[in-house]
């Protein structure tokens, strides 16, 4: 049984799925998500800093620390966007290693590639436009896979998790950094107020796009909570799955291993 938010349209047999708070035909979600990220790509880094007050850098630093990545390893930064994690992994794996920055969105991939090349990082980095649900890599390829703020935009999360498990080497680990469910009621209320007023406003002022940021706020609410995502990872055959709440559960880091 799927853990995604699937529904049958009562007027016909077509399956629908959440796109924020809307229900859309399942095959349309990928196109709509693509339109959102084509729209926000050029302002993505600026908006990340504004929206999180810079805290996203700390969340990513913690993810790097839990990754255990070492020199000579092969890493997949999935839905890697503008390449924040890729930049760090590139330094960790060294000239003997490889980092693949993969994203389904061509605009995000372009922005990430340009940013990393401007930093002089190119020797051990490859770029692949890829759908997380059908990764174009051989079985047992990567020592570590990260997906940072990307899983909630995937249409079939169960299928994507199985695809990640397939391309991970035995002994490798998956790290999912994603917005989640705050642990405290007061924090949850404040977070809702901030998300649905400030995010669209900042999107309008900075990126001239309030609707995309309204979708991003809604998509966070539709994403599985911490225990449910843990169960989904276990269903996809990951072992020793654990999660760590960051900033009171606004964000959670899930870790699972392939044995």
N, C-alpha and C positions, 0 to 999 in steps of 0.2 A: 504494500500500500504506500502511495506517495506521501511524503511529509510536506510537499509544497502546498500552497493555498489553491488547490484546484477546485473548480465548481462546474457543474453542468448548467448551461443556459436553459431555462425552462421552455423557451420558445423553439429550441432545436437541440440537436445532440452535440453541438460544438462545445468543446471544453474551453473554459475560460480560466484566467489566472490573474492574480493581483498585479496591478501596475499602480503603485501607491495605494490609494483607497479605491481606485476604479477597478472594475473587472473588464478585462479585454480578452479577445480570442488569443489562445495560447501562442499561436504562431506569430502574433503581432508584437508580443512583449519585447523580443530581442530588437526589433526595428525601433520601437519607441525609446527603449533604453539607449540605443545608439544615437538617436536624435538628441537626447539629453546631454550625452557626453561630447558629441560634436559641438554642441552649443557652449559647453562650459570649459572645454579643454584649455583654451588660451589663458583663462583666468583661474584655472584649477588650483595652482599653488598659492596664489594670493588669497583666494577664498578659503582654502584649508587653514591658513594661518589666522584669518579673521574669525572664521566660524568656531575654531577650537581654542582661540586665544593662544595659539602656538603649542598647545599641549599635545597635538598629534605627533610632534617630534619626539616627545617623551614616550608615547605609546609605541612608536616605531623602534625607538632605542631598546625598549624592554623586549620587543619581539626579536630583535637581533640577538640580544643576550640569551634568550631561551632557545635560539635556533641551533646552537652548538656548531655552527658552520666553521670549518677549518680549511687551511691551505690545501689546494689541489682538488677540492670537492666541486660537484656540479649542482647548481641551485636553479630552481625555477621560481621566478617572481611573477606569479600569475595575477592577472588584472593589475599589473604593475604600474599602470598609468604613467606618471611623470618621473618614475624611477628613483624615488627616495631610498627604498630598500635595496634596489639594484646597485646604487652607488656604494653603499656600505658593504654589500656582499662582494662586489668587485674587488674591494681592498682586502677583504678577509680571505678569499680563495686564491688570490695572487695570480701570477702568470701561468701557473700549472693548472688552475681551475677554470671554470666557465660559469657565467651567469646568463640565463635566458630570461629576458624581459618579454613577457607575453601579455597581450591585451587584445580583446575582441574588437576594440575601437581604433580605427586607423588614425584619427585625430589625436587621441591620447598617446598612441605609440610614437607619432611624429614629434609631439612636444617633449616626450621623455627622451627620445633619441637625441634631439637637438640639445637638450639641457645637459645630458651626460657627456656628449662630445665637447660641449663648451667647457666642461670641467676637465677635459683631457682624459676621460674614461672611455676607452673603446677597444682596447686590446683583448680583453677576455669577456666581452659582452656580445650577445647575439639578440636579435629582435625578431619576434615571430607574432604575426597576427593569428590568434587562435581562440576558439570557442572552448571554454572550460568543460563543457559537456562532452567534447570529443577531441581530446588533446592529440595533436599530430606528432606524438613522440613514441618511441619504442617502449615496451615494458621494461621496468627496472632501470630507468635512466638517471633519476635524480636522487641525490643524498638528502635534499631538503626542498620542500615546496612551501612557499608562503602565498597567501592571498589576503590582501589588506584592503578592507572596505570595498570588496568586490562581490563577495558571495551573495549578498542580499539582492543584487541585480541579475543574478543568474536565473533563467526560467526554470530549469529542472535541477534543483540543488542536489538531490539524491544521485542523479546521473553524473553530475560534476564531481561529487565526492568519490564515486566509484572510478571515474576516469583518473583522478589524482592518485588514488591508491594504486592503480595499474602502473602508472609511470614512475612511481616511487620505488627506490631500491629497498630490498629487505634490510631492516635496521634503520631506514630513513624516517624522517618525521615531517608531518604537516603542521603548519601553524596558520590558524585563521584569526586574523585581527578584524573585529567587526563591531559596529554599534550593537548594543544589546539592551537589556532591561534594567533600569536603575534599581538598586536594592532598597531604597528608602522612599516612602510615599512623598515626603516633602520635596526631595530631590527630583522625583519623577514629575511632580506638578510644575516645579520651576523649569525643568528641562522641556516639558511640553510647551509652556508659555514662550520660552526662548526659541524653540524650534519652529513654531508656527507663526511667530510674529517677526523675530529678528532675521531668521535665515532668508525668507523670501524678500524682506526689505533690503538686506545686504546684497542678495542676488540681483535685485533691480538696480541698486545704486552702483555696484562695482562691475557686474557682468551684463547689465541690461537684460536680465532674464530672471524674473521672479518665479515663473512656473516650474522651471527645472529644479530650483531649490525647494519649492513646495513638494515636488515629487520626492526629492531626496529625504526630506523630513518624514513624509508618509511611508516611504519604503523601509525606513528604520523601524517603524511601528509594526510593519507586517512581517519583519524578519523573525525567525524562530528564537525563542528565549534561550538562555544558557543551558538548562537541562535538556531541552528538546534538541538543540544542535549537537550536544554531546551524544545523545541517543542516535541521531542521524549518522554521526561519524562512526559509532560502534556498529550500526547496521551496514555501513560500507566497509566493514572488516578492519577498521583501525583499532588498535589495542592501547591499553593504558591511557585512555583519553581523560584529560583533565582540563579545567578552565580556571583562569585567573581574572577576577573582576578588577578593572582599572577605573579610577575616578568614580567610585561608587556604583559600578556596573553600567555606567553610560557606555563604556566599551568593555568587551571581554576578549581575552586571548585564549583560544582553544588550541590544545596540542594533542596530537595523536601519532602513533607509531605504526609502521608496517613490519610485522615479524613473520 
